[in-house]
Amino acid sequence: MKSLGAKPQGARLERIKASPRWAGERFRNLHPILPGLRDPNVPMPTITEFLCGGERRVPKAPLPSVNPLEAWRRKPGSGLRATWLGHSTVLIEVDGLRVLTDPVWGLRASPTRLAGPKRFQPVPVALHSLPPLDLVIVSHDHYDHLDYPTIRELAALDVPFVTSLGVGAHLEAWGVSPARIAELDWWESHELAKGGVRVSAAPSQHFSGRTIKRRNSTLWSSFVIRSPRHAVFFSGDSGLTTEYQEIGQRLGPFDLVMLEVGGLHPSWGDMHLGPENALKAQALLGSGTFLPVHWGTFSLAMHAWDQPAEALLALGPKAGVRLLMPRLGEPIEPTQADGVVPWWRGVDVEPLKPGSDTVTTLPKAMPWPLD
């Protein structure tokens, strides 16, 4: 099955073996698990519980979303703008360059279209309608971050990829030229050919693998995007570690911090942040407006689909955090964070009314460039 990807080999495998995080057969987390992150009294959910357990895991209607194409025609006044397109997919416009994180347009976070977590929210813009991209970042190889049909479509474009050690084997197997792939170990950086933008890989506490037998054969990372005027932090997937403080010290300060908040369960609390620990991670990073990601698209845990948003809305102001919680597809600049409107409320109460600005079908392509 092509969607499973490929094993790292040759020079790529040799780079993996040279990593301090490689433990002979697989990558490992170096940071000790902090107390209280994982509840030893709560067992791992069964397959049945994962697929069918919990309540309100999927909204009753599509979430409010915005067609961003018209807004993308105008350059951001501050030079930095982010458009959350669902889950961990964000289009970042930074000083004239466009960076896309963990692009997933596929129907399911799964190796097959017949089974597995199905997206309950369409992407507010078609993949072929995106403006020209300058970079794609892939944090790790899990199905909700590395999507086979999406990469196959992006492979036809002349866009470079930056990813974690070993993940390039999947990209190359799916048609991305090796010359367009930069694989990074933690604390390594890659300079883009234009715009003075540097992308750096940083620690995260997670795991990898597209099959059980290939568990942790590739690395997982967070990433920092730094231009001459701005810096953005993207967590990928991660549990809480004190490494966030080191990231802030070495690669900060940040204008925008994108941290994962959904898909949390007590038995794997060391591998995902969730809302409370995301706020702690943001405090350790030490700066940046907080844009939550990794929610609102797939049901990957037993909690209600809107629980992460409600928890952040309640806890964020108490923590003194500037929250940025735009609707799907709504381009917004970190400097515009002046309060959160809980747009997700009411979706389960009644169906969305026709004639609103909600996009339930993908818009047609728009010609680019438009700058």
N, C-alpha and C positions, 0 to 999 in steps of 0.2 A: 504494500500500500504506500503510494508516493507521499501521502500526507504525514507519514511517520518520520520522514526526513532521512538523514544519512549520518553515519558514524564519522567522527573526526579521524583523519588519517594523515600520513606523511608529515610534512612540515607543520601542519596545524596541530597534529597530535604531539609533536615534539615541543611546541610552545606550551601546550597544556601541561606536559610532564615537568616543565621548568617552573611552573607556578608554585609559589609558597602555599597556595590553597589546595594543591593536588596531594592526595594522601595515598598514592600508589595505585589505586584502582578507580578512585572517584574524587570529586571535589568535596570539600567539607567546610562547614562554618567554623571560623576560628574563635568567635566571641562566645564566652560562656552564656548559657541561657539565664536571663535575669529572673530572680525569684518572683513567683506569682503569675508569670505569663501563661503557663500551661497548668490546667487544673488536673492533677493526677486522679481525682475521683470521678472524672467524666470520661467515659470511654470514647474511642473514635466512633463516629457514626457508621452504621452499616450502609451498604449500597442502597438498600430500600429507604433508609432514613435520609440519605443524601439526596436521593431522587424525589422522594415523596413526603418527607417529614417536614414539620413546621407549618406555620400558618401565614397567609398573605405574602408568600414568597414572590408572587408575580402580580403586578398591578392589573386592574380590571380593564384598563384602556391604555392606549399609547400615551406616553408622557408628553407634556407640552414641549415642542421643539421649534427651532427657528431655521429658516433657510439662510445660511451665512454668505451666499455668493455675492449679494449686493454689498454687504459690509466689507467683504474682502477686496472689493474694488478700490477702497480707500486705505491709504497707509495709516497705521496707528500713530496718533499724535505724539505719544510718549516714546515710540520706537519699539514697544513691547506689547504684544497682544496674544491672548490664548483663546482657542475655541475648543471646548470640550465636545467631542463627537460621540462619546459613549465609552463606558468602562475605562480603560487606560489609554485610549486613543485621543490625543490632543494635537491640534495644529498650532504650533508656536511660531509667531512672527517676531523676529528679533533683529532689529537694525537692518531691515531689508532682506533678510533670509528667512526661509520657511522650513521648519523642522517638524516632522511628524513622528510621534511616539507610539510604539506598540500598535501598529495599525491592524485592526480586526474589522473586516466587513462581512465575514462569513456568517452563515445562519446559526452554526453551532460551535461551541468551544469543545471540539471533539475531532477525532481523526476521520469520522464518517458523518455524512449528512443525514443518516437514518436514526442516530441515537446520540445521547449526550445532552448537556445543558444547552438549551435553545434560547437564542436572544429574544427577549420580550419587547425590545425597543429597536426600531429600525434606525440605521445611521441617517442623520438628517440631510446628508448630501451624498450623491453617488461618488464612488471612488474615481471614476473617469472625469468627474467635474472639478476635482481639486485643482487649484492653481499649480504652476510648476514648483516642484519641491527641490530643496537644496540638500536635504538629508533626511534619512529615515533611521530612527533609533529603535533597536529591539533589545529589551532588557534581559530576557531569558526565553527559554524554548517551550514554556507551557502553552497549551492550546488557546487560552484566552488572551495571550500576548503575541504569539507567533502563529499566524493563520495561513495555511497553505494556499487557498484560493486568492487571498489578498496579495501575498508575496508573488504569486505567479503573475498577477496583473502588474504589480509594481516592477517586476523583473524586466518588463518590456520598456520601461522608462530608463533614461540615462540619469539615475539618481543614486548617489552613494549611500551605503549603509554603515552604521557603527553599531557594534553589538559586543556581547561578552565572549570570552574565549570558547571556541568550539562551536558556537551557534552558526558560524559561517558555513559549516558543512551542510546544514539544512538549506541555507540560502543558495549556495552554489548548486545543490542538487535540484533546486526548483527554478534554475535559470538565471540567477544573478551572477554576473561576471566576477571572478575572484578579484580583479583589479578595482572593483567598486565596493569591496568589503574590507572594513577595518575591524579587527577583533582586539579587544582590550582586556587586560588584567586590571585589577583594582589599582588605582592611582596612576594608571597610564592615560595618556591623552592623545587626541588626534586633531590636527589642524585642518580645517576646511580650506579648499583652494581659494575661496574668495570670502570677503566680508570680515576677515580677522576673527572668526569664530573658532573657539576651541571646545572640544567635547572631551570630558574626562569621566572615566569609570570610577566608581567609588563602592565601598562595602555595602552589602545588604545581607540580611539573615534569612535565607530561604532555601530552596532546593530546585532541582530541574529534572527533566526527563519527559519524553513523549511515549515511552513504554516503561514498564516496571523493570525490565532487564537493563535498560540504559539509564537508570536513575543516577543523577548527578555526574553524568559524563560530560556535561557542558557547564559553564559557569553562569551565575546569576549576578546582576549588578544593579546599583543605582547609577544615575548619570547626572552630570552637571554640564550645562550649556552656557558658555561665557563668551560674550561679545565685548567690544571695547567699552560699551556703556551699560550692559545689563548682564544678569546671571540668573539662571533658572535651575532649580533642583527637581529631579524626577526620581521618585523612590523605586520604580518598578514594583516588585513585591518584596516585602520584608517584615520581619518582626522587629520589636523594639530592642535596640542595643545602644550602649554608650558611644558606639562608633559615630553616631549622628553628630556628636559634639566635635569629634575630630574632623568630620567632613566639613562642618561649618567653619572650623578654624583654618583648614588647609585650602578650601575651595570657595568659601563664602567671601563677603556677605551676599545674600540672595535678594532679588526683587520679587521672585515668585517661587513658591514651594508647592510641588504637586505630590501629595502623599496618598497612599491607598487606604481606604476606610471600610470597604465592604468585604464579604466573604470570610467573616470571622467565626470561629467556633472555639469553645474552651479547651478542646483537646489539641488544637493546633495554634494556640495563642502566641507561641514563640515564633511562628512563621508568617503571621499576618498582623498588621497593626490594629485595625479597628479604630473607631473614632477616638476613644480615650487615649490610647497609646500613640495615635497619630499626633494628637495635640502635644504629648510629651516629646515626641520626636521633633516637632516643629520648634519647641522651646530649646531643645538641645542644639538644633541647627542655628538658632540665635537670630534669625532674620527672615523676612519675606512674607508677603501676603499668601495665605493658604488656600489653594484650590484642591478640593478633595476629588480623587479619582477612584477607579476600581469599584464602581457601584452603578446602579441604574440601568443595567443592560442584561446581565446574566444572573441567574439564581445559583450561587455557588456555596451557599450555607443555609442553615435552617432559620436564620433570622428573617424578619419581615423586610421586604424590598426597600422600604423607606426608613428603616431603623437607623442606618448610618447618618442620613441627613438630619433626622430629628435629634439624634444625640449630639451632633455637631452644633446644631442651632441652639441647643440648651447649654452646652458646655463651652463653646467657643468664646462667647463674650466674657464668661467668668475667668477664662484663661488669658484674656486680653489679646486674643488673636484676631487679626483682620481677615475675615472669611470672604472668599470669592466663590459664590455658588450660582453660576449662570445656568440658564436653561440649556438643554442640548442644542448645539449649533449656534449659540449666542456668542459672538466674538466680544471679548471684554478685556480691558487693560487693567493691570493690578492697581494703578493709581485711581481707578474708578470704584474701588471697594468702599462703599459707604453704607453698608447695611445689607442684610439678606432678606429677600422676599421668598417665602416658602412656596414656590410655584408648584411643588410636587403634591401639595395637599389638595384634596378634592378629587383626585383621579379615581380613587376607589369609591367615591360617594355617588357620582353620576357620570355618564359618558360625556366625553368632550363634545361641545356643541359645534355643529358645522359653521363655517364662516370665520372661525378664529384663526390666529396665525400659526396654528399647529400644522406641522408637516407630517402627513402620514404616508405620502408617496414620495419617492425620490425625485428631486428636481432634474430637469434636463441639463445637459452640459452647457457651460458658458465658455466662450472663447477666451483664451489667455495668450499673452500677458495683458494685464490691465493696469499696471502701475503707471 
